[in-house]
Amino acid sequence: MGYLNIASMITLATVLGLAVPGWAEPARNLETLIETRACQGCDLSGTDLTGLHLIGADLRDVNLTDANLTGANLEGADLTGANLTGANLTLTMLTDAELTDTNLSHATLHATILNSAVLEGVNFTAATLSDVQLAGATLTDVVITDATIENTPISVGGSWDELDPDLLPEMMN
């Protein structure tokens, strides 16, 4: 069923006051997103956003669970509080994006571009990150429990102030 047919059916059902099927909400929300580049708090779960240009989109608190964002351009987008559990972000451009408190658990990030992005409080639990670009990105309080990380510049550590000097090797004293 083509995109226009789905959109037409949703519009007709809305005009006639008919109940809109559950699958229609993400389709209607996708139409809104494409037209306005905004869909704050909406449900786009399972939606195919492959290759879409959504530069600067307002996607705060959006549900993108199991969505396919392969090759999408979300440069400068605001995904604060978004749920991307299980989403596919292969080759997705997120340069300068805001991902504060975003849930990326079980997500796939392959060759994803996150340069200069803000990643504060992001949950990467059981996510796969490979060949991800993070130049200039801010990573603070991220959770990487059980994540698979390959060829991606993420390291676990803290500040020197947190170290116990008694545990340092002799040559460091």
PyRosetta script that sets phi, psi and omega in degrees:
from pyrosetta import init, pose_from_sequence

init()
pose = pose_from_sequence("MGYLNIASMITLATVLGLAVPGWAEPARNLETLIETRACQGCDLSGTDLTGLHLIGADLRDVNLTDANLTGANLEGADLTGANLTGANLTLTMLTDAELTDTNLSHATLHATILNSAVLEGVNFTAATLSDVQLAGATLTDVVITDATIENTPISVGGSWDELDPDLLPEMMN")
pose.set_psi(1, 126.4)
pose.set_omega(1, -176.2)
pose.set_phi(2, -72.7)
pose.set_psi(2, 161.6)
pose.set_omega(2, -178.9)
pose.set_phi(3, -60.0)
pose.set_psi(3, -44.2)
pose.set_omega(3, -179.0)
pose.set_phi(4, -64.1)
pose.set_psi(4, -36.8)
pose.set_omega(4, 178.4)
pose.set_phi(5, -64.4)
pose.set_psi(5, -42.8)
pose.set_omega(5, 179.1)
pose.set_phi(6, -64.0)
pose.set_psi(6, -46.9)
pose.set_omega(6, -180.0)
pose.set_phi(7, -60.8)
pose.set_psi(7, -41.0)
pose.set_omega(7, 179.2)
pose.set_phi(8, -63.9)
pose.set_psi(8, -41.8)
pose.set_omega(8, 179.6)
pose.set_phi(9, -64.4)
pose.set_psi(9, -41.2)
pose.set_omega(9, -179.9)
pose.set_phi(10, -64.9)
pose.set_psi(10, -45.9)
pose.set_omega(10, 179.4)
pose.set_phi(11, -60.3)
pose.set_psi(11, -46.8)
pose.set_omega(11, 179.6)
pose.set_phi(12, -60.7)
pose.set_psi(12, -45.0)
pose.set_omega(12, -179.5)
pose.set_phi(13, -63.1)
pose.set_psi(13, -39.3)
pose.set_omega(13, 179.5)
pose.set_phi(14, -66.3)
pose.set_psi(14, -45.4)
pose.set_omega(14, 179.8)
pose.set_phi(15, -61.3)
pose.set_psi(15, -41.3)
pose.set_omega(15, -178.3)
pose.set_phi(16, -81.0)
pose.set_psi(16, -4.4)
pose.set_omega(16, 179.7)
pose.set_phi(17, 73.4)
pose.set_psi(17, 21.1)
pose.set_omega(17, 179.8)
pose.set_phi(18, -82.1)
pose.set_psi(18, 157.2)
pose.set_omega(18, 175.4)
pose.set_phi(19, -66.9)
pose.set_psi(19, 133.1)
pose.set_omega(19, 179.7)
pose.set_phi(20, -92.5)
pose.set_psi(20, 129.2)
pose.set_omega(20, -179.1)
pose.set_phi(21, -60.2)
pose.set_psi(21, 156.7)
pose.set_omega(21, -178.0)
pose.set_phi(22, -55.9)
pose.set_psi(22, -35.9)
pose.set_omega(22, -179.6)
pose.set_phi(23, -71.3)
pose.set_psi(23, -14.7)
pose.set_omega(23, -175.4)
pose.set_phi(24, -76.9)
pose.set_psi(24, -29.8)
pose.set_omega(24, -177.9)
pose.set_phi(25, -58.9)
pose.set_psi(25, -52.0)
pose.set_omega(25, 176.7)
pose.set_phi(26, -59.4)
pose.set_psi(26, -35.8)
pose.set_omega(26, 179.2)
pose.set_phi(27, -65.8)
pose.set_psi(27, -42.5)
pose.set_omega(27, 178.1)
pose.set_phi(28, -65.6)
pose.set_psi(28, -41.1)
pose.set_omega(28, 178.7)
pose.set_phi(29, -65.0)
pose.set_psi(29, -36.2)
pose.set_omega(29, 177.5)
pose.set_phi(30, -63.7)
pose.set_psi(30, -42.2)
pose.set_omega(30, 178.2)
pose.set_phi(31, -59.9)
pose.set_psi(31, -43.7)
pose.set_omega(31, 178.0)
pose.set_phi(32, -62.3)
pose.set_psi(32, -44.6)
pose.set_omega(32, -179.6)
pose.set_phi(33, -60.7)
pose.set_psi(33, -45.4)
pose.set_omega(33, -179.0)
pose.set_phi(34, -64.0)
pose.set_psi(34, -40.1)
pose.set_omega(34, -178.0)
pose.set_phi(35, -73.4)
pose.set_psi(35, -37.9)
pose.set_omega(35, -170.4)
pose.set_phi(36, -115.2)
pose.set_psi(36, -11.9)
pose.set_omega(36, -173.3)
pose.set_phi(37, 58.6)
pose.set_psi(37, 30.6)
pose.set_omega(37, 177.5)
pose.set_phi(38, -146.9)
pose.set_psi(38, 138.4)
pose.set_omega(38, 178.3)
pose.set_phi(39, -160.8)
pose.set_psi(39, 51.7)
pose.set_omega(39, -175.5)
pose.set_phi(40, -60.3)
pose.set_psi(40, 126.0)
pose.set_omega(40, 176.8)
pose.set_phi(41, 71.1)
pose.set_psi(41, 11.1)
pose.set_omega(41, -176.3)
pose.set_phi(42, -89.1)
pose.set_psi(42, 168.8)
pose.set_omega(42, -179.6)
pose.set_phi(43, -99.4)
pose.set_psi(43, 112.2)
pose.set_omega(43, 174.4)
pose.set_phi(44, -121.8)
pose.set_psi(44, 26.4)
pose.set_omega(44, -177.4)
pose.set_phi(45, -60.2)
pose.set_psi(45, 135.4)
pose.set_omega(45, 178.1)
pose.set_phi(46, 71.9)
pose.set_psi(46, 6.0)
pose.set_omega(46, -176.3)
pose.set_phi(47, -78.4)
pose.set_psi(47, 145.0)
pose.set_omega(47, 177.2)
pose.set_phi(48, -94.1)
pose.set_psi(48, 108.5)
pose.set_omega(48, 179.1)
pose.set_phi(49, -109.5)
pose.set_psi(49, 21.4)
pose.set_omega(49, -176.7)
pose.set_phi(50, -51.3)
pose.set_psi(50, 124.4)
pose.set_omega(50, 172.9)
pose.set_phi(51, 71.3)
pose.set_psi(51, 5.2)
pose.set_omega(51, -179.0)
pose.set_phi(52, -71.7)
pose.set_psi(52, 145.9)
pose.set_omega(52, 175.9)
pose.set_phi(53, -99.8)
pose.set_psi(53, 103.5)
pose.set_omega(53, -176.9)
pose.set_phi(54, -122.1)
pose.set_psi(54, 45.8)
pose.set_omega(54, -177.5)
pose.set_phi(55, -60.3)
pose.set_psi(55, 127.8)
pose.set_omega(55, 177.9)
pose.set_phi(56, 71.5)
pose.set_psi(56, 15.4)
pose.set_omega(56, -177.1)
pose.set_phi(57, -64.1)
pose.set_psi(57, 145.3)
pose.set_omega(57, 174.8)
pose.set_phi(58, -93.8)
pose.set_psi(58, 101.1)
pose.set_omega(58, -178.4)
pose.set_phi(59, -120.8)
pose.set_psi(59, 32.7)
pose.set_omega(59, 179.5)
pose.set_phi(60, -62.8)
pose.set_psi(60, 133.4)
pose.set_omega(60, 176.8)
pose.set_phi(61, 59.4)
pose.set_psi(61, 21.5)
pose.set_omega(61, 179.5)
pose.set_phi(62, -75.5)
pose.set_psi(62, 149.4)
pose.set_omega(62, 174.8)
pose.set_phi(63, -99.8)
pose.set_psi(63, 106.6)
pose.set_omega(63, 177.6)
pose.set_phi(64, -114.9)
pose.set_psi(64, 31.6)
pose.set_omega(64, 179.1)
pose.set_phi(65, -56.3)
pose.set_psi(65, 128.5)
pose.set_omega(65, 178.2)
pose.set_phi(66, 59.3)
pose.set_psi(66, 21.7)
pose.set_omega(66, 177.8)
pose.set_phi(67, -78.5)
pose.set_psi(67, 154.8)
pose.set_omega(67, 177.0)
pose.set_phi(68, -107.0)
pose.set_psi(68, 110.0)
pose.set_omega(68, 179.8)
pose.set_phi(69, -111.3)
pose.set_psi(69, 24.0)
pose.set_omega(69, -178.3)
pose.set_phi(70, -55.0)
pose.set_psi(70, 124.2)
pose.set_omega(70, 176.3)
pose.set_phi(71, 70.3)
pose.set_psi(71, 8.5)
pose.set_omega(71, 179.3)
pose.set_phi(72, -74.1)
pose.set_psi(72, 149.4)
pose.set_omega(72, 176.9)
pose.set_phi(73, -107.6)
pose.set_psi(73, 105.9)
pose.set_omega(73, 179.7)
pose.set_phi(74, -115.3)
pose.set_psi(74, 33.5)
pose.set_omega(74, -179.4)
pose.set_phi(75, -57.7)
pose.set_psi(75, 127.9)
pose.set_omega(75, 178.5)
pose.set_phi(76, 72.1)
pose.set_psi(76, 8.4)
pose.set_omega(76, -179.5)
pose.set_phi(77, -72.2)
pose.set_psi(77, 152.5)
pose.set_omega(77, 176.5)
pose.set_phi(78, -105.4)
pose.set_psi(78, 107.8)
pose.set_omega(78, 179.8)
pose.set_phi(79, -112.4)
pose.set_psi(79, 28.2)
pose.set_omega(79, 179.8)
pose.set_phi(80, -55.9)
pose.set_psi(80, 127.1)
pose.set_omega(80, 177.5)
pose.set_phi(81, 71.3)
pose.set_psi(81, 9.5)
pose.set_omega(81, -178.3)
pose.set_phi(82, -72.3)
pose.set_psi(82, 151.3)
pose.set_omega(82, 176.0)
pose.set_phi(83, -108.8)
pose.set_psi(83, 108.4)
pose.set_omega(83, 178.6)
pose.set_phi(84, -114.9)
pose.set_psi(84, 33.1)
pose.set_omega(84, 179.4)
pose.set_phi(85, -56.2)
pose.set_psi(85, 125.1)
pose.set_omega(85, 177.4)
pose.set_phi(86, 72.2)
pose.set_psi(86, 8.3)
pose.set_omega(86, -178.3)
pose.set_phi(87, -73.7)
pose.set_psi(87, 153.0)
pose.set_omega(87, 176.3)
pose.set_phi(88, -102.9)
pose.set_psi(88, 112.7)
pose.set_omega(88, 179.9)
pose.set_phi(89, -114.2)
pose.set_psi(89, 35.0)
pose.set_omega(89, 177.9)
pose.set_phi(90, -64.8)
pose.set_psi(90, 128.9)
pose.set_omega(90, 178.5)
pose.set_phi(91, 58.6)
pose.set_psi(91, 23.3)
pose.set_omega(91, 179.1)
pose.set_phi(92, -83.3)
pose.set_psi(92, 135.7)
pose.set_omega(92, 178.4)
pose.set_phi(93, -97.2)
pose.set_psi(93, 117.9)
pose.set_omega(93, 179.7)
pose.set_phi(94, -126.0)
pose.set_psi(94, 31.9)
pose.set_omega(94, 178.6)
pose.set_phi(95, -59.1)
pose.set_psi(95, 134.3)
pose.set_omega(95, 179.1)
pose.set_phi(96, 62.0)
pose.set_psi(96, 16.5)
pose.set_omega(96, 179.8)
pose.set_phi(97, -79.2)
pose.set_psi(97, 155.0)
pose.set_omega(97, 177.4)
pose.set_phi(98, -104.8)
pose.set_psi(98, 114.1)
pose.set_omega(98, -178.4)
pose.set_phi(99, -122.6)
pose.set_psi(99, 33.9)
pose.set_omega(99, -179.8)
pose.set_phi(100, -62.3)
pose.set_psi(100, 131.4)
pose.set_omega(100, 178.6)
pose.set_phi(101, 56.1)
pose.set_psi(101, 34.9)
pose.set_omega(101, 178.6)
pose.set_phi(102, -89.8)
pose.set_psi(102, 140.6)
pose.set_omega(102, 178.2)
pose.set_phi(103, -98.1)
pose.set_psi(103, 110.2)
pose.set_omega(103, 176.9)
pose.set_phi(104, -115.2)
pose.set_psi(104, 27.0)
pose.set_omega(104, 179.7)
pose.set_phi(105, -63.5)
pose.set_psi(105, 140.2)
pose.set_omega(105, 179.5)
pose.set_phi(106, 61.6)
pose.set_psi(106, 12.8)
pose.set_omega(106, 179.4)
pose.set_phi(107, -82.0)
pose.set_psi(107, 158.8)
pose.set_omega(107, 176.0)
pose.set_phi(108, -111.1)
pose.set_psi(108, 119.0)
pose.set_omega(108, 176.8)
pose.set_phi(109, -120.7)
pose.set_psi(109, 99.5)
pose.set_omega(109, 178.2)
pose.set_phi(110, -119.4)
pose.set_psi(110, 123.0)
pose.set_omega(110, -178.3)
pose.set_phi(111, 55.4)
pose.set_psi(111, 32.1)
pose.set_omega(111, 177.3)
pose.set_phi(112, -79.0)
pose.set_psi(112, 140.0)
pose.set_omega(112, -177.9)
pose.set_phi(113, -105.6)
pose.set_psi(113, 110.8)
pose.set_omega(113, -179.6)
pose.set_phi(114, -118.0)
pose.set_psi(114, 27.9)
pose.set_omega(114, -179.1)
pose.set_phi(115, -59.7)
pose.set_psi(115, 133.2)
pose.set_omega(115, 178.3)
pose.set_phi(116, 60.2)
pose.set_psi(116, 18.2)
pose.set_omega(116, 177.1)
pose.set_phi(117, -81.5)
pose.set_psi(117, 156.4)
pose.set_omega(117, 175.8)
pose.set_phi(118, -102.3)
pose.set_psi(118, 115.1)
pose.set_omega(118, -177.7)
pose.set_phi(119, -121.4)
pose.set_psi(119, 75.6)
pose.set_omega(119, -178.9)
pose.set_phi(120, -106.9)
pose.set_psi(120, 125.5)
pose.set_omega(120, 179.5)
pose.set_phi(121, 70.1)
pose.set_psi(121, 23.5)
pose.set_omega(121, -178.9)
pose.set_phi(122, -77.9)
pose.set_psi(122, 138.7)
pose.set_omega(122, 177.9)
pose.set_phi(123, -100.9)
pose.set_psi(123, 108.7)
pose.set_omega(123, 177.1)
pose.set_phi(124, -104.3)
pose.set_psi(124, 22.6)
pose.set_omega(124, -177.2)
pose.set_phi(125, -54.2)
pose.set_psi(125, 125.3)
pose.set_omega(125, 177.8)
pose.set_phi(126, 58.2)
pose.set_psi(126, 20.5)
pose.set_omega(126, 176.6)
pose.set_phi(127, -82.5)
pose.set_psi(127, 161.3)
pose.set_omega(127, 174.8)
pose.set_phi(128, -112.6)
pose.set_psi(128, 118.8)
pose.set_omega(128, 178.4)
pose.set_phi(129, -119.9)
pose.set_psi(129, 114.4)
pose.set_omega(129, 177.7)
pose.set_phi(130, -135.6)
pose.set_psi(130, 133.5)
pose.set_omega(130, 179.3)
pose.set_phi(131, 54.6)
pose.set_psi(131, 36.5)
pose.set_omega(131, 179.2)
pose.set_phi(132, -83.2)
pose.set_psi(132, 135.5)
pose.set_omega(132, 177.6)
pose.set_phi(133, -94.1)
pose.set_psi(133, 128.0)
pose.set_omega(133, -176.4)
pose.set_phi(134, -130.8)
pose.set_psi(134, 21.6)
pose.set_omega(134, -177.2)
pose.set_phi(135, -57.7)
pose.set_psi(135, 123.4)
pose.set_omega(135, 177.5)
pose.set_phi(136, 75.4)
pose.set_psi(136, 3.7)
pose.set_omega(136, 179.8)
pose.set_phi(137, -75.2)
pose.set_psi(137, 151.8)
pose.set_omega(137, 176.1)
pose.set_phi(138, -103.7)
pose.set_psi(138, 115.8)
pose.set_omega(138, 178.3)
pose.set_phi(139, -116.5)
pose.set_psi(139, 112.4)
pose.set_omega(139, -179.3)
pose.set_phi(140, -134.5)
pose.set_psi(140, 132.6)
pose.set_omega(140, 176.5)
pose.set_phi(141, 53.9)
pose.set_psi(141, 41.6)
pose.set_omega(141, 177.1)
pose.set_phi(142, -86.4)
pose.set_psi(142, 149.2)
pose.set_omega(142, 178.0)
pose.set_phi(143, -106.9)
pose.set_psi(143, 122.3)
pose.set_omega(143, -179.0)
pose.set_phi(144, -122.4)
pose.set_psi(144, 24.8)
pose.set_omega(144, 179.9)
pose.set_phi(145, -56.0)
pose.set_psi(145, 126.6)
pose.set_omega(145, 177.9)
pose.set_phi(146, 60.3)
pose.set_psi(146, 16.5)
pose.set_omega(146, 177.5)
pose.set_phi(147, -78.3)
pose.set_psi(147, 147.8)
pose.set_omega(147, 173.4)
pose.set_phi(148, -99.8)
pose.set_psi(148, 117.9)
pose.set_omega(148, -175.3)
pose.set_phi(149, -125.0)
pose.set_psi(149, 117.8)
pose.set_omega(149, -179.3)
pose.set_phi(150, -132.9)
pose.set_psi(150, 133.9)
pose.set_omega(150, 178.0)
pose.set_phi(151, 50.6)
pose.set_psi(151, 39.1)
pose.set_omega(151, -179.8)
pose.set_phi(152, -132.7)
pose.set_psi(152, 128.4)
pose.set_omega(152, -173.7)
pose.set_phi(153, -77.4)
pose.set_psi(153, 64.9)
pose.set_omega(153, 173.6)
pose.set_phi(154, -116.7)
pose.set_psi(154, 130.6)
pose.set_omega(154, 176.4)
pose.set_phi(155, -130.7)
pose.set_psi(155, 158.2)
pose.set_omega(155, 179.2)
pose.set_phi(156, -100.1)
pose.set_psi(156, 132.6)
pose.set_omega(156, -179.9)
pose.set_phi(157, -178.0)
pose.set_psi(157, -174.8)
pose.set_omega(157, 179.1)
pose.set_phi(158, -147.0)
pose.set_psi(158, -162.1)
pose.set_omega(158, -179.7)
pose.set_phi(159, -94.8)
pose.set_psi(159, 160.8)
pose.set_omega(159, 178.3)
pose.set_phi(160, -61.5)
pose.set_psi(160, -28.3)
pose.set_omega(160, -179.1)
pose.set_phi(161, -64.4)
pose.set_psi(161, -21.9)
pose.set_omega(161, -178.1)
pose.set_phi(162, -85.3)
pose.set_psi(162, -10.3)
pose.set_omega(162, -176.7)
pose.set_phi(163, -78.9)
pose.set_psi(163, 142.8)
pose.set_omega(163, 173.9)
pose.set_phi(164, -87.2)
pose.set_psi(164, 114.4)
pose.set_omega(164, -177.1)
pose.set_phi(165, -59.3)
pose.set_psi(165, -24.5)
pose.set_omega(165, 179.0)
pose.set_phi(166, -69.6)
pose.set_psi(166, -18.4)
pose.set_omega(166, -179.2)
pose.set_phi(167, -94.5)
pose.set_psi(167, -7.4)
pose.set_omega(167, 179.9)
pose.set_phi(168, -75.6)
pose.set_psi(168, 149.5)
pose.set_omega(168, 176.9)
pose.set_phi(169, -60.5)
pose.set_psi(169, 156.9)
pose.set_omega(169, -177.7)
pose.set_phi(170, -53.6)
pose.set_psi(170, -39.8)
pose.set_omega(170, -176.1)
pose.set_phi(171, -68.8)
pose.set_psi(171, -15.4)
pose.set_omega(171, 179.3)
pose.set_phi(172, -85.4)
pose.set_psi(172, -16.4)
pose.set_omega(172, -178.3)
pose.set_phi(173, -74.6)
pose.dump_pdb("model.pdb")
